[in-house]
Amino acid sequence: MTAIATKPVVFSSPDVELKPSPINPAWIIEGRPVARNTILSRSEDQTACTIVWDCSKGKFNWYYDFDETVHFIEGSVTIEDGHSPARTLGAGDVIFFPAGSHAVWTVDSYIRKVAFCRKILPAPVGTLIKVLRAVKHKISPPKGEGSLMGAN
């Protein structure tokens, strides 16, 4: 059996240099929010990435064209999604925004987050991947109980 070469896991501190990432001016409702970000990691297939993002005071719309799981690390924000009551979130809170959703963000002074973003694959591609994973699992089950990827 031939060993498969893998790339090392790269760790990065959330205290990284952030670069300007302007909010779409048409989305801004109040104030002059200034947003910045940096990409910490990106999947080889370009369907997922992890970013650090921050923003100054302001109120704006945000439209999600990919799934985004957010972990807030500093500051606070009030988020309205039009379906449930507005909710104020801050350091330690986690929220999930599915692709196609919309939210209004009100940043009172400052917010900083780490976000895991994942592009949604078309249904036929997703089904094919599930079938391939099932076949691979039957042929070569994951080694060890701690495998996260084998849990799918």
C-alpha positions as CSV (number, residue, x, y, z in Angstrom):
1,M,0.0,0.0,0.0
2,T,1.3,3.4,-0.9
3,A,1.3,6.2,1.7
4,I,-0.6,9.3,0.6
5,A,1.3,12.6,1.1
6,T,-0.7,15.2,2.9
7,K,0.0,18.9,3.5
8,P,0.6,20.0,7.1
9,V,-2.2,21.8,9.0
10,V,-1.5,25.5,9.2
11,F,-2.5,27.3,12.4
12,S,-2.9,31.1,12.5
13,S,-3.6,33.6,15.3
14,P,-6.8,35.7,15.0
15,D,-4.5,38.7,15.7
16,V,-3.5,38.9,12.1
17,E,-3.2,42.0,9.9
18,L,-6.6,42.8,8.4
19,K,-7.0,44.5,5.0
20,P,-9.8,46.7,3.8
21,S,-12.9,44.8,2.8
22,P,-15.5,47.5,2.0
23,I,-19.2,46.8,2.6
24,N,-21.3,47.2,-0.6
25,P,-22.4,50.9,-0.4
26,A,-25.9,50.0,-1.5
27,W,-26.2,47.7,1.7
28,I,-25.4,50.5,4.2
29,I,-28.4,51.8,6.1
30,E,-26.7,54.1,8.7
31,G,-23.3,55.4,9.5
32,R,-20.0,54.7,7.7
33,P,-19.0,51.2,8.8
34,V,-15.4,50.3,7.9
35,A,-14.9,46.5,7.4
36,R,-11.6,44.6,7.1
37,N,-10.7,41.0,6.8
38,T,-8.0,38.4,6.0
39,I,-8.3,34.8,4.9
40,L,-6.7,32.4,7.4
41,S,-7.2,29.2,5.4
42,R,-8.8,28.0,2.2
43,S,-9.7,24.5,1.1
44,E,-7.9,23.0,-1.8
45,D,-11.1,22.8,-3.8
46,Q,-11.9,26.5,-3.1
47,T,-15.3,25.7,-1.6
48,A,-14.5,26.6,2.0
49,C,-12.4,29.2,3.8
50,T,-11.9,30.6,7.3
51,I,-11.6,34.4,7.7
52,V,-11.1,37.0,10.4
53,W,-13.4,40.0,9.9
54,D,-14.0,43.2,11.8
55,C,-16.2,46.2,11.4
56,S,-16.7,49.6,13.0
57,K,-20.0,51.3,14.0
58,G,-22.8,51.2,11.5
59,K,-26.0,49.5,10.3
60,F,-26.1,47.5,7.1
61,N,-27.7,44.7,5.2
62,W,-25.8,41.5,4.6
63,Y,-26.7,38.9,1.9
64,Y,-25.2,35.5,2.2
65,D,-24.4,33.7,-1.0
66,F,-22.7,30.8,0.9
67,D,-23.1,29.1,4.3
68,E,-21.3,31.0,7.0
69,T,-20.7,29.9,10.6
70,V,-19.6,32.9,12.8
71,H,-17.8,32.9,16.1
72,F,-17.7,36.4,17.6
73,I,-14.4,37.2,19.4
74,E,-14.8,40.9,20.4
75,G,-17.5,43.6,20.6
76,S,-21.2,43.2,20.0
77,V,-23.7,43.3,17.2
78,T,-27.5,43.3,17.0
79,I,-28.8,41.1,14.1
80,E,-32.2,41.1,12.6
81,D,-33.2,38.4,10.1
82,G,-36.9,39.5,9.6
83,H,-38.1,36.1,10.9
84,S,-37.3,36.2,14.7
85,P,-36.8,39.0,17.2
86,A,-33.5,41.0,16.9
87,R,-30.7,39.5,18.9
88,T,-27.6,41.0,20.3
89,L,-24.5,38.8,20.1
90,G,-21.0,39.2,21.4
91,A,-17.7,37.5,22.3
92,G,-18.2,33.7,22.6
93,D,-21.5,33.6,20.7
94,V,-21.9,31.5,17.5
95,I,-24.4,31.9,14.7
96,F,-25.1,30.2,11.4
97,F,-26.3,32.0,8.3
98,P,-27.4,29.6,5.5
99,A,-26.7,30.5,1.8
100,G,-29.6,32.7,0.5
101,S,-30.3,34.3,3.8
102,H,-30.3,38.0,4.7
103,A,-29.6,39.9,7.9
104,V,-29.4,43.5,9.1
105,W,-26.3,44.1,11.2
106,T,-26.2,46.9,13.7
107,V,-22.7,47.4,15.1
108,D,-22.8,49.8,18.1
109,S,-19.1,50.4,18.2
110,Y,-17.0,47.5,16.9
111,I,-17.3,43.7,16.1
112,R,-14.7,41.1,15.4
113,K,-15.4,37.6,14.2
114,V,-13.9,34.4,12.9
115,A,-16.1,32.9,10.1
116,F,-16.1,29.6,8.4
117,C,-17.6,30.0,4.9
118,R,-18.6,27.2,2.6
119,K,-20.0,27.4,-0.9
120,I,-23.0,25.2,-1.6
121,L,-22.5,22.7,-4.3
122,P,-25.3,21.9,-6.8
123,A,-27.5,19.1,-5.6
124,P,-26.3,16.5,-8.2
125,V,-22.6,17.2,-7.2
126,G,-23.4,16.9,-3.5
127,T,-25.2,13.6,-4.1
128,L,-22.3,12.2,-6.1
129,I,-19.9,13.2,-3.3
130,K,-22.1,11.4,-0.8
131,V,-22.1,8.2,-2.9
132,L,-18.3,8.4,-3.4
133,R,-17.8,8.8,0.3
134,A,-20.0,5.8,1.0
135,V,-18.1,3.7,-1.5
136,K,-14.8,4.8,-0.1
137,H,-16.0,4.0,3.5
138,K,-17.1,0.5,2.4
139,I,-13.7,-0.2,0.7
140,S,-11.5,1.4,3.3
141,P,-13.2,2.3,6.6
142,P,-11.7,5.3,8.6
143,K,-8.9,4.4,10.9
144,G,-9.6,5.2,14.6
145,E,-12.7,6.4,16.3
146,G,-11.6,10.0,16.4
147,S,-11.9,10.7,12.7
148,L,-14.1,13.7,12.1
149,M,-14.3,13.3,8.4
150,G,-15.5,9.7,8.8
151,A,-18.5,10.8,10.8
152,N,-20.5,12.0,7.7
